[in-house]
Amino acid sequence: MRVLGVDPGLTRCGVGVVEGLPGRQLTMLGVGVVRTPPGDDLGPRLLAVERGLEEWLDRYSPELVAVERVFAQHNVRTVMGTAQASAVALLCATRRGIPVTLHTPSEVKAAVTGSGRADKAQVTAMVTRLLRLDAPPKPADAADALALAICHIWRGGTTNRLTAAIRAHESGTWVHSGGAVRSQGRGEPREAEDATGQDPPEQQAVAPRAAYGAVPGRSRSPRRS
């Protein structure tokens, strides 16, 4: 799984690409900041952010994009600029058909450090350790972007798989651990069964039990006809 993390901002928009899977060693592929001059008009600055993000998308071709969810702050001007940069990131990814997920700052901190109240120094230190970097990524916006990518791999990846399994079950399609997909048929004979009425051995694995249990009114295991 390759994720582009985006810490939105007009003056400094942090970007970081991390590759890996939950429970395995993560690898940083790239990190940096897209900068725009504070004295320029809003339009050209947003265009510069878009161009910068497009370059990162072209270079690394991420499968997913994780963006920090914007919250209201005391400085309305700052939060407006952050929200506008966030919208540009969503636009760039969606235009390419890349799924986008928003993560709150506390969610990212909890995923990376174990505490939703960790400060930036703690987040940077853990990002450096988790990615086995020789030196902490700078500025803090770059470290935050990597933290977003890490958070999504560890949390978003599992959520996405469970959601896909639930949707597949609701639509009458079973997703097997090996990647094969078989239609349940909604009352019709199932083509995957052999002459004995049993599934072939390679197709007897079904979606996780947790996925079935999460659907109201559904049995925890598929019924045999």
Protein Blocks (a to p, Z undefined) as FASTA:
>chain_A
ZZddddddfklccddddeddehiacddfbdcdddddfkbcfklmmmmmmmmmmmmmmmno
pabdcdddddddfblmlmmmmmmmmmmmmmmmmmnopacddddfklmmmmmnopakbcfk
lmmmmmmmmnopabdcddfklmmmmmmmmmmmmmmmmmmmmmmmmmmmmnopacdfkopa
cdehlopacfkbcfkopacfklmpccdfklmmmpghiafbdcdZZ
